[in-house]
């Protein structure tokens, strides 16, 4: 049986999950701040775990199952999505470039996982003028959710059907899964309000602000609306009962999730369930508010994982690594059709200036 590790590069923490013969042998969580300051912390954990059959590497916006040993400089810039004028600056999800380069130098058997936009299971018309339909870590959460629903309901992975809402510490994303395949997605920077991130950026707001920095995409969310970017989700839930500004933030957050789910019902009209995952889903007040609003769509449940101390995306990444390496999760990987992933995140842009953007990343 394969010995594998999945890595989740989250906004607040980097998590590692190791699997061998269905047994969890590694659970590590390191703050993103520490990982950015010392990227070798992550790679050292991987090195100490050798021998390994495969690592699902921290993948950002993703690449179509490109081995780390073969990642070019342009591809590295692409999956991190860093403009020419920002290269050399600290990334918002810190240290990814150095981590991948260090993994390559140490010859670790690692692969970059695709994002949702790379998947052949998502029709081309849904990708028009989109980049963020769900980053690679959101795809990994979907893998865990497929395993969860299949196990609970006694289904094969290829019979699962749900809308997944990933409520992270910064962004909110949602995916539609039908027959074990992701068929549509709304990424964290292109969808509903996040806890710290604003989600969809009104075109006129973008124009008014001028040249948008990467850092700006991590602002404007519920915590900012409430007036305290460092406020915990638990505190927001409590303050929303008496603080008018916090109440606006709360209502905007909850309603935006409901709108995302309603939008994905165009692509998946009758999901078996609405599944919740991520940091905010573990706040009872938030989970209860969302369940009361969305039970009319389908039963609302939390995604149940198999590990105790690492996030859902790391667990899903481990499942994908196991399946790719020929382990017991082969059927899961086959249902998701991950090996058919193709193209780049810039392939579907038709906006004026798109050719110049592609040129920045060595694409014609």
C-alpha positions in Angstrom: 0.0 0.0 0.0 1.3 3.5 -0.8 2.8 5.8 1.8 1.7 9.3 1.0 1.3 12.9 2.3 -1.1 15.6 1.4 -0.3 19.3 2.1 -2.8 22.1 2.5 -1.4 25.7 2.1 -4.1 27.5 4.0 -4.4 31.2 4.6 -4.0 30.7 8.4 -2.1 27.4 8.6 -0.2 24.8 6.5 -1.4 21.3 7.3 0.1 17.9 6.5 -1.7 14.6 6.5 0.1 11.3 6.0 -1.6 8.0 5.0 -0.2 4.5 4.9 -2.5 1.4 4.5 -5.5 3.6 5.4 -3.8 4.6 8.7 -2.9 8.2 9.5 0.8 8.3 10.4 1.3 12.1 10.3 -0.7 15.1 11.3 1.0 18.5 11.4 -0.3 22.0 11.5 2.1 25.0 11.2 1.0 28.6 11.1 1.2 30.2 7.7 3.3 33.0 9.2 5.9 30.5 10.4 5.7 28.6 7.1 6.3 31.8 5.1 9.2 32.8 7.4 10.8 29.3 7.3 9.5 27.3 4.3 11.9 24.5 5.1 9.7 23.6 8.1 7.2 22.0 5.8 9.8 20.3 3.6 11.7 19.0 6.6 8.6 17.2 7.8 8.2 15.6 4.3 11.9 14.6 4.3 11.7 13.0 7.7 8.7 10.9 6.5 10.7 9.3 3.7 10.3 6.9 2.0 7.2 8.2 0.4 5.4 7.1 -2.8 3.8 10.5 -3.5 3.2 13.9 -2.0 0.3 16.1 -3.0 2.2 19.3 -2.9 0.9 22.7 -1.8 -0.6 23.7 -5.2 -2.2 27.2 -5.1 -4.3 27.7 -8.2 -3.1 24.3 -9.4 -1.5 22.6 -12.4 -2.8 19.5 -14.2 -0.9 16.9 -12.2 2.5 18.2 -13.1 5.3 16.5 -11.1 7.3 19.0 -9.0 10.5 17.9 -10.7 9.1 19.1 -14.0 7.5 22.4 -13.0 9.0 25.3 -15.0 9.6 28.8 -13.8 6.5 30.1 -15.7 4.4 27.3 -14.3 5.6 28.2 -10.8 4.5 31.8 -11.3 1.2 30.6 -12.8 0.1 28.4 -10.0 1.0 31.0 -7.4 -0.5 33.7 -9.9 2.0 36.4 -9.3 2.3 39.4 -11.7 5.7 40.4 -13.0 5.7 43.5 -10.9 5.0 41.5 -7.7 7.6 38.7 -8.3 10.2 38.6 -5.6 7.7 40.0 -3.0 6.2 37.9 -0.2 3.2 35.9 -1.4 -0.1 36.2 0.6 0.1 32.4 1.1 3.7 32.5 2.1 6.7 30.6 0.9 5.0 28.5 -1.7 7.7 29.2 -4.3 10.6 28.4 -2.0 8.8 25.3 -0.7 8.3 23.8 -4.2 11.8 24.6 -5.2 13.2 23.0 -2.0 11.0 19.9 -2.6 12.5 19.7 -6.1 16.1 20.1 -4.8 15.5 17.3 -2.3 13.9 15.1 -5.1 10.7 14.5 -3.2 8.1 12.5 -5.2 5.6 15.3 -5.4 2.9 16.4 -7.8 1.0 19.7 -8.2 -2.8 19.1 -7.9 -5.1 20.8 -10.4 -7.6 23.5 -9.6 -11.3 23.3 -10.6 -10.7 25.2 -13.8 -8.4 22.5 -15.1 -11.0 19.8 -14.9 -12.6 18.4 -18.1 -15.7 17.6 -16.0 -16.5 21.4 -15.9 -18.0 22.4 -19.2 -16.1 25.1 -21.1 -19.0 27.6 -21.1 -18.8 27.7 -17.2 -15.1 28.7 -17.4 -15.6 31.8 -19.6 -13.6 34.8 -18.1 -12.9 32.8 -15.0 -9.7 32.0 -13.1 -10.8 31.1 -9.6 -13.4 28.4 -9.8 -11.9 26.8 -6.7 -8.2 26.5 -6.0 -6.4 23.1 -5.6 -7.1 22.9 -1.9 -10.9 23.3 -2.5 -10.7 20.4 -5.0 -9.0 18.4 -2.2 -11.8 19.2 0.2 -14.2 17.9 -2.4 -12.3 14.6 -2.5 -12.8 14.3 1.3 -16.5 15.2 0.9 -17.0 12.5 -1.8 -15.4 9.9 0.5 -17.5 11.1 3.4 -20.9 11.0 1.6 -20.0 7.7 -0.1 -19.2 6.1 3.2 -22.2 7.4 5.1 -24.8 6.6 2.4 -23.3 3.4 1.1 -22.6 4.7 -2.3 -19.8 4.4 -4.8 -17.8 7.6 -5.3 -19.3 7.9 -8.8 -22.8 8.2 -7.3 -22.2 11.0 -4.9 -24.0 14.3 -5.4 -23.8 17.5 -3.3 -23.0 21.1 -3.1 -19.9 21.8 -0.9 -19.4 25.1 0.9 -15.9 25.6 2.1 -15.9 28.3 4.8 -12.3 29.1 5.3 -10.6 31.5 7.7 -10.4 34.1 4.9 -12.3 32.9 1.8 -15.7 31.2 1.1 -15.9 28.9 -1.9 -18.5 26.4 -3.2 -18.4 23.5 -5.5 -21.1 21.3 -7.2 -20.3 17.6 -7.4 -22.4 15.2 -9.5 -21.6 11.6 -10.0 -18.3 12.1 -8.1 -17.2 14.8 -10.6 -16.9 18.5 -9.9 -19.1 20.1 -12.5 -19.1 23.7 -11.4 -17.4 25.9 -8.8 -17.3 29.4 -7.3 -13.9 30.2 -6.0 -13.1 32.2 -2.9 -12.0 35.3 -4.8 -14.9 35.2 -7.3 -17.8 34.2 -5.1 -19.6 35.1 -1.9 -18.3 37.1 1.0 -15.5 35.5 3.0 -14.7 35.9 6.6 -11.7 38.2 5.8 -11.8 38.4 2.0 -14.4 40.3 0.0 -15.1 37.6 -2.6 -16.5 39.0 -5.8 -15.0 42.4 -6.6 -17.4 44.7 -8.4 -15.8 45.8 -11.6 -16.5 49.5 -10.9 -15.0 49.1 -7.4 -11.9 47.6 -9.1 -11.8 50.5 -11.5 -12.1 53.0 -8.7 -9.4 51.5 -6.7 -7.0 51.4 -9.6 -4.3 48.7 -9.9 -5.4 46.0 -7.4 -2.8 44.3 -5.2 -2.9 40.7 -4.2 -3.1 41.9 -0.6 -6.4 43.7 -1.3 -8.1 40.5 -2.2 -7.6 39.3 1.4 -9.6 42.3 2.8 -13.2 43.5 2.8 -14.7 40.4 4.3 -17.1 40.0 7.3 -14.5 40.8 9.9 -13.6 44.1 8.1 -17.3 45.0 7.8 -17.7 44.4 11.5 -14.8 46.8 12.1 -12.2 44.4 13.5 -10.2 42.3 11.0 -8.7 40.3 13.9 -12.2 39.4 15.4 -12.8 35.7 15.7 -15.8 34.1 14.0 -17.1 33.2 17.4 -16.9 36.8 18.5 -18.8 38.0 15.4 -21.6 35.6 16.1 -21.9 36.9 19.6 -21.6 40.6 18.7 -24.1 40.4 15.9 -26.9 40.1 18.4 -26.3 43.7 19.7 -23.8 45.5 17.5 -25.5 47.0 14.3 -22.2 46.9 12.3 -21.6 43.3 13.3 -25.2 42.4 12.4 -24.6 43.8 8.9 -21.5 41.7 8.6 -23.3 38.6 9.9 -26.3 39.0 7.5 -24.0 39.6 4.5 -21.9 36.5 5.3 -24.8 34.1 5.8 -26.9 35.4 2.9 -23.9 35.3 0.5 -23.5 31.6 1.2 -27.1 31.0 0.5 -26.8 32.9 -2.8 -23.7 30.8 -3.8 -25.7 27.6 -3.2 -28.7 28.9 -5.1 -26.4 29.8 -8.0 -24.9 26.3 -8.2 -28.4 24.8 -8.3 -28.4 25.9 -11.9 -25.7 23.3 -12.5 -26.9 20.8 -10.0 -30.7 21.2 -9.4 -31.2 18.4 -6.9 -28.1 17.6 -4.8 -28.4 14.9 -2.2 -26.9 17.2 0.5 -25.3 20.5 1.1 -22.0 19.8 2.9 -20.1 22.4 5.0 -16.4 22.4 5.7 -13.7 24.7 6.9 -12.9 26.9 9.9 -16.3 28.7 10.1 -18.3 25.5 9.7 -17.1 24.5 13.1 -18.7 27.5 14.8 -22.1 26.2 15.9 -23.9 29.5 15.4 -22.7 29.7 11.8 -23.5 26.1 11.0 -26.9 26.4 12.5 -27.8 29.6 10.7 -26.7 28.1 7.4 -28.6 24.9 8.0 -31.8 26.8 8.8 -31.5 28.8 5.5 -30.5 25.9 3.2 -32.4 22.8 4.4 -35.0 23.7 1.7 -32.3 22.8 -0.8 -31.1 19.5 0.7 -30.1 18.2 4.2 -27.2 20.2 5.5 -24.3 18.4 7.1 -20.7 18.9 8.2 -18.0 17.1 6.2 -16.6 14.3 8.5 -12.9 13.6 8.0 -10.7 10.7 9.3 -7.9 12.7 11.0 -8.1 14.8 14.2 -5.5 17.5 13.9 -5.3 18.6 10.3 -7.8 20.5 8.1 -10.1 18.9 5.5 -8.0 20.0 2.6 -4.9 18.2 3.8 -7.0 15.0 4.4 -8.4 15.3 0.9 -5.0 15.9 -0.6 -3.8 12.7 1.1 -6.7 10.7 -0.4 -5.8 12.1 -3.8 -2.1 11.2 -3.4 -3.1 7.7 -2.3 -5.4 7.2 -5.2 -2.9 8.5 -7.7 -0.3 6.1 -6.2 -2.5 3.1 -6.8 -3.9 2.9 -3.2 -7.4 2.1 -1.9 -8.7 5.5 -3.1 -8.1 4.7 -6.8 -11.9 4.7 -7.4 -12.2 8.2 -5.9 -9.5 9.6 -8.2 -11.1 7.9 -11.2 -14.6 9.2 -10.4 -13.1 12.8 -10.1 -11.4 12.3 -13.5 -8.3 14.1 -12.2 -6.0 12.5 -14.8 -7.9 14.2 -17.5 -7.1 17.7 -16.1 -5.7 20.0 -18.9 -4.7 23.5 -19.7 -4.0 26.6 -17.6 -5.9 29.0 -15.5 -5.6 31.7 -18.2 -7.1 29.7 -21.1 -10.6 31.0 -20.8 -10.1 34.8 -20.6 -11.6 37.0 -23.3 -11.2 40.4 -21.7 -9.2 43.1 -23.4 -5.6 42.7 -22.3 -5.8 38.9 -21.7 -3.1 38.2 -24.3 -0.7 40.4 -22.5 -1.4 38.6 -19.3 -0.8 35.3 -20.9 2.5 36.6 -22.3 3.7 37.4 -18.8 3.6 33.7 -18.1 5.3 32.5 -21.3 2.0 31.7 -23.0 1.2 32.6 -26.6 
